[in-house]
Amino acid sequence: MSVRTPLAASLVHRPAVDPGHPWAISTAGLTRSYPGGAGVHGVDLLVPRGSVYGIVGPNGAGKTTLLSIVTGLRRADAGSVTTAVPVERIAVCPDVPDLEPWLTAAEAVDLARSLSAPHLPAARVLEALSHAGLGDAAYRRVGGFSRGMRQRVGLAAALVTDPEILVLDEPTSALDPAGRAGMLDLIAGMAGDRTVILSTHILADVERVADTIGVLRDGRLLYQGATADLLADHARPGWTVRLRDGQDRARTALEDQPWVTRVTSPARGVLHVDVTSADSAETGLVPALAACGARIVAIEPHTADLETAFLSLTTTRENP
């Protein structure tokens, strides 16, 4: 369910919406430390207005802690948060909403509306449930709902308040493939009308809907910027080469090429070839293999994806 609480003292709010301000949320040196080094450490977050901002990282990276501080649910030890909208225009949807089991979905969503935005008409309740994919279950008690359905009720409870900033913590974690696709389509459709902050460890989800991304690991922000730029900088093009024979000769020949950055052999007769330039590989890969006498079965290009970029970024930071 969407929850609003008094904001922590570290948060700074602008007195009114500034349509010309580029950032919906920004943080400076945001820090919250827990025993064992957990928490967030010196995070400078910049969330563009109207964007879908994806915060990605492994479990324990600090994603939930960061969002809890940004939305005022936890206090920071140091640093500040500035939002360009009033607090009543921010809504939060946790990964597993805590719903009273005897309430119907409509009653649960209407409770959020009456507490957070009583000036909005009650008709918005059914609209929000319909948007969340629960129009047919509006009058069923949530005690009998699956985890995925409860997640959708939480989203409807956030949407019913008409927020300008919507914060979603692991919004697809409990959904089946069809439900996950529908949720991602809904999130993507909000771009421009709302600012959506999406926290998840499912990189494919972020790649599908987010135009801006922040990579968090061990409580520190390793990268922040356009998703396309992260893919371009860290998801280098590559090919899988399948050979009938001559694998060792082929590997040696390819490692000698100036446009090849790495050659690995995950299985017998298979080479993975990472390159600096797709153009160079497209013109040079076959001649290099032919010159060494390797017998080619197939050559398949890799598709650059966020998982590849994420692994490249984190490996680079661990081994500078």
C-alpha positions as CSV (number, residue, x, y, z in Angstrom):
1,M,0.0,0.0,0.0
2,S,1.1,3.5,-0.6
3,V,2.5,5.0,2.6
4,R,3.2,8.5,3.5
5,T,5.1,9.5,6.7
6,P,6.7,12.7,8.0
7,L,9.9,13.2,6.2
8,A,13.2,12.8,7.8
9,A,15.0,15.9,8.9
10,S,17.7,15.4,6.2
11,L,15.2,16.0,3.4
12,V,15.0,19.4,1.8
13,H,11.9,20.2,-0.2
14,R,11.2,23.0,-2.6
15,P,8.1,25.0,-1.6
16,A,6.3,24.4,-4.9
17,V,6.6,22.5,-8.1
18,D,9.2,24.1,-10.4
19,P,8.3,23.1,-14.0
20,G,11.7,24.2,-15.3
21,H,13.8,22.3,-12.8
22,P,15.5,19.3,-14.5
23,W,15.7,17.0,-11.5
24,A,12.7,15.4,-9.7
25,I,15.0,14.1,-6.9
26,S,18.6,14.8,-6.2
27,T,20.8,13.7,-3.3
28,A,24.2,14.9,-2.0
29,G,26.6,12.7,-0.1
30,L,23.7,10.5,1.1
31,T,25.0,8.1,3.8
32,R,23.4,5.5,6.1
33,S,25.7,3.0,7.7
34,Y,24.8,-0.3,9.3
35,P,27.1,-2.9,11.1
36,G,29.2,-4.9,8.7
37,G,29.5,-2.1,6.1
38,A,25.9,-2.3,4.8
39,G,23.8,0.7,3.9
40,V,24.6,3.5,1.4
41,H,27.7,5.6,1.3
42,G,28.1,9.0,-0.3
43,V,25.4,8.6,-2.9
44,D,24.8,11.6,-5.3
45,L,21.6,10.7,-7.1
46,L,20.1,12.7,-10.0
47,V,16.7,11.6,-11.2
48,P,15.5,13.6,-14.3
49,R,12.0,14.9,-14.3
50,G,9.7,12.6,-16.4
51,S,12.1,9.8,-16.6
52,V,12.0,6.1,-15.7
53,Y,15.1,5.8,-13.5
54,G,16.2,2.2,-12.9
55,I,18.3,1.5,-9.7
56,V,20.0,-1.8,-10.2
57,G,22.3,-3.9,-8.1
58,P,22.6,-7.3,-6.5
59,N,20.7,-8.2,-3.3
60,G,22.2,-6.3,-0.4
61,A,23.5,-3.5,-2.6
62,G,21.5,-0.8,-0.7
63,K,18.6,-0.2,-3.1
64,T,15.8,-0.4,-0.5
65,T,17.8,1.6,2.0
66,L,18.4,4.3,-0.6
67,L,14.7,4.5,-1.6
68,S,13.6,4.5,2.0
69,I,15.7,7.6,2.8
70,V,14.7,9.3,-0.4
71,T,11.0,8.9,0.4
72,G,11.4,9.8,4.1
73,L,10.8,6.4,5.6
74,R,14.3,6.2,7.1
75,R,16.8,8.9,8.3
76,A,20.2,9.4,6.8
77,D,23.3,9.7,8.9
78,A,24.7,12.3,6.6
79,G,23.9,14.1,3.3
80,S,20.7,15.6,2.0
81,V,17.8,14.9,-0.4
82,T,16.1,17.5,-2.4
83,T,12.8,16.9,-4.2
84,A,11.3,19.3,-6.8
85,V,7.7,18.4,-5.8
86,P,5.8,18.5,-2.5
87,V,5.7,15.4,-0.4
88,E,2.1,14.8,-1.2
89,R,3.0,14.2,-4.8
90,I,5.3,11.3,-4.0
91,A,4.0,7.8,-3.7
92,V,5.8,4.6,-2.7
93,C,4.9,1.0,-3.6
94,P,6.9,-1.6,-1.6
95,D,7.7,-5.0,-3.1
96,V,5.2,-6.8,-0.8
97,P,2.4,-4.5,0.4
98,D,1.0,-5.1,3.9
99,L,-2.7,-5.3,3.3
100,E,-5.5,-6.1,5.8
101,P,-6.9,-9.4,4.6
102,W,-10.6,-8.6,5.3
103,L,-10.5,-5.5,3.0
104,T,-11.6,-5.8,-0.7
105,A,-9.1,-4.5,-3.2
106,A,-11.3,-1.5,-3.8
107,E,-11.5,-0.8,0.0
108,A,-7.7,-1.1,0.3
109,V,-7.1,1.4,-2.5
110,D,-9.8,3.7,-1.3
111,L,-8.2,3.8,2.1
112,A,-5.0,5.0,0.5
113,R,-6.9,7.7,-1.4
114,S,-8.8,8.9,1.7
115,L,-5.6,9.1,3.8
116,S,-3.2,10.6,1.2
117,A,-5.4,12.4,-1.3
118,P,-9.0,12.9,0.1
119,H,-9.6,15.7,-2.3
120,L,-9.6,13.3,-5.3
121,P,-12.8,11.6,-6.3
122,A,-13.6,8.1,-5.2
123,A,-14.1,7.2,-8.8
124,R,-10.4,7.0,-9.2
125,V,-10.3,3.8,-7.1
126,L,-11.7,1.6,-9.9
127,E,-9.6,3.5,-12.5
128,A,-6.4,2.7,-10.5
129,L,-7.3,-0.9,-10.1
130,S,-8.1,-1.2,-13.8
131,H,-4.7,0.3,-14.6
132,A,-3.0,-2.2,-12.3
133,G,-4.8,-5.1,-14.0
134,L,-7.3,-5.8,-11.2
135,G,-10.5,-4.3,-12.6
136,D,-12.2,-7.7,-12.3
137,A,-11.1,-8.3,-8.8
138,A,-12.0,-5.0,-7.2
139,Y,-14.6,-6.4,-4.8
140,R,-12.7,-9.5,-3.8
141,R,-11.0,-9.7,-0.4
142,V,-7.3,-9.3,-0.6
143,G,-6.7,-12.1,2.0
144,G,-7.3,-14.6,-0.8
145,F,-5.0,-12.8,-3.3
146,S,-1.7,-14.3,-4.6
147,R,1.5,-12.4,-3.9
148,G,1.5,-11.0,-7.4
149,M,-2.1,-9.7,-7.0
150,R,-1.2,-8.1,-3.7
151,Q,1.6,-6.4,-5.5
152,R,-0.8,-5.0,-8.0
153,V,-3.1,-3.7,-5.2
154,G,-0.1,-1.8,-3.8
155,L,0.5,-0.3,-7.2
156,A,-3.1,0.8,-7.5
157,A,-3.0,2.3,-4.0
158,A,0.0,4.4,-5.2
159,L,-1.6,5.4,-8.5
160,V,-4.9,6.4,-6.9
161,T,-3.2,9.5,-5.3
162,D,-2.0,10.8,-8.8
163,P,1.6,11.1,-7.8
164,E,4.2,13.1,-9.8
165,I,6.9,10.8,-8.4
166,L,6.3,7.1,-8.1
167,V,8.8,4.9,-6.3
168,L,8.5,1.1,-7.1
169,D,10.6,-1.4,-5.1
170,E,10.9,-4.7,-7.0
171,P,7.6,-4.2,-8.7
172,T,7.8,-7.5,-10.8
173,S,9.3,-9.8,-8.2
174,A,6.1,-11.7,-7.6
175,L,4.6,-11.7,-11.1
176,D,4.4,-14.5,-13.6
177,P,5.8,-13.8,-17.1
178,A,2.5,-12.4,-18.5
179,G,2.0,-10.2,-15.4
180,R,5.6,-9.0,-15.5
181,A,5.2,-8.0,-19.2
182,G,2.0,-6.1,-18.4
183,M,3.6,-4.3,-15.4
184,L,6.6,-3.2,-17.5
185,D,4.3,-1.9,-20.2
186,L,2.4,0.1,-17.6
187,I,5.6,1.6,-16.2
188,A,7.0,2.4,-19.6
189,G,3.7,4.2,-20.4
190,M,4.2,6.6,-17.5
191,A,7.4,8.1,-18.9
192,G,6.9,11.8,-19.4
193,D,3.7,12.1,-17.4
194,R,5.3,11.0,-14.1
195,T,8.8,10.4,-12.8
196,V,9.2,6.7,-12.0
197,I,12.0,5.3,-9.8
198,L,12.3,1.6,-10.3
199,S,14.4,-0.6,-8.0
200,T,15.2,-4.1,-9.1
201,H,17.8,-6.8,-9.5
202,I,16.2,-8.0,-12.7
203,L,18.4,-6.3,-15.3
204,A,16.2,-7.2,-18.3
205,D,13.3,-5.3,-16.7
206,V,15.4,-2.1,-16.4
207,E,16.8,-2.4,-19.9
208,R,13.2,-2.7,-21.3
209,V,11.7,0.4,-19.6
210,A,14.4,2.7,-18.1
211,D,15.9,5.6,-20.0
212,T,18.2,6.4,-17.1
213,I,20.0,4.0,-14.8
214,G,22.0,4.0,-11.5
215,V,24.2,1.0,-10.8
216,L,24.5,0.4,-7.0
217,R,27.0,-2.0,-5.4
218,D,28.0,-2.3,-1.7
219,G,26.0,0.9,-1.1
220,R,28.0,3.0,-3.6
221,L,26.8,4.4,-7.0
222,L,29.2,3.0,-9.6
223,Y,27.4,4.5,-12.6
224,Q,24.6,7.0,-13.3
225,G,23.4,8.2,-16.7
226,A,21.6,7.1,-19.8
227,T,21.0,3.4,-20.2
228,A,22.0,3.6,-23.8
229,D,25.4,5.2,-22.8
230,L,26.0,2.4,-20.3
231,L,25.4,-0.2,-23.0
232,A,27.6,1.6,-25.5
233,D,30.5,2.0,-23.0
234,H,30.4,-1.4,-21.3
235,A,28.5,-3.9,-23.5
236,R,31.2,-4.4,-26.2
237,P,30.2,-6.3,-29.4
238,G,31.2,-9.9,-29.6
239,W,30.8,-13.2,-31.6
240,T,30.4,-16.8,-30.8
241,V,32.5,-18.9,-33.2
242,R,31.6,-22.7,-33.6
243,L,34.4,-24.8,-35.2
244,R,34.6,-28.3,-36.5
245,D,38.4,-28.4,-35.7
246,G,41.4,-26.0,-35.4
247,Q,40.2,-24.4,-32.1
248,D,43.7,-23.8,-30.7
249,R,45.0,-22.3,-34.0
250,A,41.9,-20.1,-34.3
251,R,42.2,-18.8,-30.8
252,T,45.9,-17.9,-31.3
253,A,45.1,-16.2,-34.7
254,L,42.2,-14.2,-33.2
255,E,44.2,-13.1,-30.2
256,D,46.8,-11.6,-32.6
257,Q,44.1,-9.3,-34.2
258,P,44.3,-5.7,-33.0
259,W,40.5,-5.4,-32.8
260,V,40.1,-8.4,-30.5
261,T,40.0,-7.7,-26.8
262,R,39.4,-11.2,-25.4
263,V,39.0,-14.8,-26.6
264,T,37.5,-17.4,-24.3
265,S,36.5,-21.1,-24.8
266,P,33.4,-22.1,-22.8
267,A,33.2,-25.5,-24.5
268,R,35.0,-27.7,-27.0
269,G,34.8,-26.3,-30.5
270,V,33.3,-22.9,-29.3
271,L,35.1,-19.6,-29.0
272,H,33.6,-16.4,-27.6
273,V,35.3,-13.4,-29.2
274,D,35.0,-9.8,-27.7
275,V,36.0,-7.0,-30.0
276,T,36.5,-3.3,-30.0
277,S,34.6,-2.6,-33.2
278,A,31.7,-4.5,-34.9
279,D,32.8,-3.2,-38.3
280,S,36.4,-4.6,-37.9
281,A,35.0,-8.0,-36.8
282,E,32.5,-8.2,-39.6
283,T,35.3,-7.7,-42.2
284,G,38.2,-9.4,-40.4
285,L,36.7,-12.4,-38.5
286,V,36.2,-14.8,-41.4
287,P,39.6,-14.0,-43.1
288,A,41.5,-14.5,-39.8
289,L,39.8,-17.9,-39.3
290,A,40.3,-19.0,-42.9
291,A,44.0,-18.0,-42.8
292,C,44.7,-20.3,-39.9
293,G,42.9,-23.2,-41.5
294,A,40.1,-23.5,-38.9
295,R,36.9,-25.2,-40.2
296,I,34.0,-22.9,-39.4
297,V,30.5,-24.3,-38.5
298,A,28.8,-21.1,-37.5
299,I,29.5,-17.5,-36.5
300,E,26.9,-15.7,-34.4
301,P,26.9,-12.1,-33.1
302,H,26.2,-11.4,-29.5
303,T,23.5,-8.9,-28.6
304,A,24.7,-6.2,-26.3
305,D,22.5,-6.3,-23.1
306,L,22.4,-4.7,-19.7
307,E,23.7,-7.8,-18.0
308,T,26.8,-7.8,-20.0
309,A,27.3,-4.1,-19.3
310,F,26.7,-4.5,-15.6
311,L,29.2,-7.4,-15.3
312,S,31.8,-5.4,-17.3
313,L,31.3,-2.3,-15.1
314,T,31.5,-4.1,-11.8
315,T,34.4,-6.3,-12.9
316,T,36.3,-3.1,-14.0
317,R,35.7,-1.5,-10.6
318,E,36.8,-4.5,-8.7
319,N,39.9,-5.0,-10.8
320,P,41.1,-1.5,-11.9
